[in-house]
Amino acid sequence: MTTTIQRPSEALVLHTETVRTVLPNGLTLLVRQDRSAPAVSIVTHVKTGYFDERDDEVGIAHVLEHMFFKGTPTRGVGQIARETKANGGYLNAHTIYDHTSYYTVLPSSSFVAGLEIQFDAYARSVIDGEELARELEVIIQEVKRKRDTASAVTIESLYALLHDHHRIRRWRMGEEDALRTFTREKLVGFYRHWYQPGNTIMAVVGDVDPDVVLREVLARHGTLPAGAPPRPAGPLEQALPGVRHQEWAGDIAQQQIAFGWRTPSLHHADAPALDLAGVVLGTGRASRLYRAVRERQLASSVSAWNYTSGDVGVFVAHAESPSEQARPATRAVWRELQAARTDGMRAAEVDRAQRILEARWLRRLESMDGQAQYLASWEADGGLALASQYYDTLLSLDARAVQDAMQRHLAPGQVSVVSYRPEGSDEIAADVGALQAMLDAEASMGSAVMVTPIAATPTEATPAHADAPVAANVVRPPSAMSSKAQRPQADVQGDVAVYRTDAGVPVLVVRKPGAPLVHFGAFVRGGAVVDAPEHEGLARLTAQSMLKGTMTRSGAQIAEVAEALGSSVGVSAGLESVGWSMSVPTRHLPAALELLADVVQHPAFPDDGVETERALALAEVARVRDDMYRWPMRLAVTSAYGTHPYARSVIGSETSLAALGRADVVAWHAQHAMRGPAVIAVVGDVEPDEVAALCQTHFAGMQQVDDVPLPALPWPETRVAARDTRAKQQSALALLFPGPARNDPARYAARVLSAIASGLGGRFFEQLRDVQSLAYTVSAFPVERRAGGAFAAYIATSPSREDEAREGLMREFAKFREAEPSAEELTRARNYLVGTHAISQQSGGTVLADLVDAWLFGEGLHERHEEAARLAAVTGADVLQLAQRYLQPGLEAEGLVQGTGNS
């Protein structure tokens, strides 16, 4: 008997499988048992955030979040993180406008230990005054990092411009001078007032018994006195904003442009329609803004969304553009916004948006932590009944309802516009009047995008280019997915069924029962490293240009089909591999596999499509210089690798990209994508034989050909460095040392060393961040590649403390060379690595990535199941030997972006 689902939300089984209990003291507990992986997530959701702060305490909720991990009467500073690591898990937190969320994810066997740690931090944080003073310096570094991020500054400036009274107008993390005034007494007062059981939701999802969870929570949280703080409403807006405009300049490479409107809260009947409007306009390659703005080379990125929090909402359209294109980009964005509002949308556009939202919802619920965060947030907003209603409304609205909501809330006379431009570039408009005149000229132009009918298969599509004949080798979908005649034989290796197409391309299938999504892709070894030095960026340009059309589909049709399936074709172009992948609800796998195969094997490479991607790559080259992580890393890499292929830029350079054209990408595709060391991999709740039959049919054009190994990676014999000076509030430093290659057994010792050094509870974190208050961000990690590896470290700090940060990093590396780590450190690091690896396997996307990595770069599929044993075998002597071999002073390559102290 077939069960018919009457409402979309009926497919969300956690809505009916979650046990909700309100403890006598008011704390709400949500528990769902999920046996799909041996993991558990514990979320403590406190209904307190930036909106609950008075004007004289802006940022205090975020400061308290940091102090949550700073110790209790029985656990000293760092002990909470160290114990969580020792139990094989990780923890973190975030603060936003209406809540603060603390979460930990552990192996399910460590549930009780993890719960005890979380309870201790929630109920007994000491908020030591000296620790607070040190942590405030760290938070100030975090604020500076955000001030150096152009997009973050732009959006928060938009919120400030749009509102006169509501607390969303404030710089939410607080300002440096005000933060320094926070005292322990002030923090304790905020903590005692808001962190009460009646203001707290706990969500637990994983391989746990709900009765056991309730018993353990009652034994801890149930002992707390009842309490629920009053929540006086914050100030609300008294009048409509009218048209507002703000522009300023700074040391940035790309111009930021954002439009914003005030919109209603999540509980308003129009909220789902405005969410859909944002997706129609700004999500995916088939969206209006992508096609009208990015595809026309007016912006390097463009998006739109409706954000709701508490009692407020904001609708935003945001573009990042070369400054010389900023005005045309502004006009183009406005034209599409007004066309959607006045002329409406096609039913197919709304249907596409609904499929995207459906798949996005399922992706969020793929992991234990995603489920727990989902349960807690919806409970805070009104409960799972509201979540079901909202989901059903999202997936049932029509185009007219979306247009009506836009007309009610996105009036052209109530928009605020901000522009953050590079120094020396022209203003978009001199004042509000000039801006309004420019926008009025575009308002009645109608959409510049012609929405084409969605074509699910090549047989339903028209040729993308009239002068391009349909290729003789274009494959058609099989008559039936289960055709027994097409089923090849599998070589079963553990949990992987291994097949080969007639041309020798391996097909790897992992069945993941119960998974709502199937993840799959085609991957080829050989990315930027196979590009000629003068052709840097060619591999990535080719991979991206393949989405611009095939012999039977236009680029728009590729995007529309993919997004109608709830996905997009993702491109991963790196130094050593290139791949094309998708993830879709399982029922869409046949159509999605056919689409992906068409993109991979039959790209048409239209001249205008290649030129668009080349222009966007040039814009990305400029964007990298604005990134305070990627740019110093790039400087360090070029210093370390010299003329080796690993020194090549995946994106390319202004010089190399200027020389590339269609003939180059056609040749790269034929030589490396169609003939190379390839693999096709599929992970999901699928029948392996049926999937293999589909892959045999659809990917018949790819041929397996081995490649030539790269030369060994040399390393400079003396210290090398490269630097850049920017008008930034921080200096960012990257260090590279030599390290073990991908298949060197010493790589496991490098991972253990990284776990000892980095992250919450790590040496670098505790010494450089907690004790010295040098940075918000400090990390150390291995880089594993076939021809030779590296070990990297990164820190960002105030320019005045740059030397102190460098010396601190080198001093911590010296400690690893001088002595073995303690037995406690070693055990904690190994448990953490083993536990987090096991936790990660609940994600089909992670399983897919591990599968492909083991096949293309590893010793074989068996190594996936040897991870725990190999990590457990690492000794203190192994870590010491690794440090003494690789982490020697004088071998480091440095990349520095030196800030001037302002931005």
ABEGO torsion letter per residue (X at the ends): XBBBBABAAAABAAAAABBBBBBAAGBBBBBBBBAABBBBBBBBBBBBBAAABBAAABGAAAAAAAAAAAEBAABBBGAAAAAAAAAGBBBBBBBBAABBBBBBBBBAAAAAAAAAAAAAAAAABAGBAAAAAAAAAAAAAAAAAAAABAAAAAAAAAAAAABAABAAABBAAEBAAAAAABBAAAAAAAAAAABBAAABBBBBBEBBBAAAAAAAAAABAAABBBEBBBBBBBBBBABBAEBBBBBBBBBBABBBBBBBBBBBBAABAAAAAAAAAAAAAABEAABAAAAAAAAAGABABBBBBBBBBEABBBBBBBBBBBAAAAAAAAAAAAAAAAAAAAAEBBAAAAAAAAAAAAAAAAAAAABAAAAAAAAAAAAAAGEAAAAAAAAAAAAABBAAAAAAAAAAABBAAABBBBBBBBBGBBBABABAAAAAAAAAAAAAAEBABBBBBBBABAAABBBABAABBBBAABBBBBABAABAAABBBBBBBEABBBBBBAAGBBBBBBBBBGBABBBBBBBBBGBAAABBAAABGAAAAAAAAAAAEBAABBAAAAAAAAAAAGBBBBBBBBAABBBBBBBBBAAAAAAAAAAAAAAAAABAGBAAAAAAAAAAAAAAAAAAAABAAAAAAAAAAAAAAEABAAABBAAEBAAAAAABBAAAAAAAAAAAAABBBBBBBBBEBBBAAAAAAAAAAAAAABBBBBBBBBBBBBBBABBBBBBBBBBBABBBBBBBBBBBBAABAAAAAAAAAAAAABEBGBAAAAAAAAAAGABABBBBBBBBBAAEBBBBBBBBBBAAAAAAAAAAAAAAAAAAAABBBBAAAAAAAAAAAAAAAAAAAABAAAAAAAAAAAAAABAEAAAAAAAAAAAAABBAAAAAAAAAAAABBGABBBBBBBBAGBX
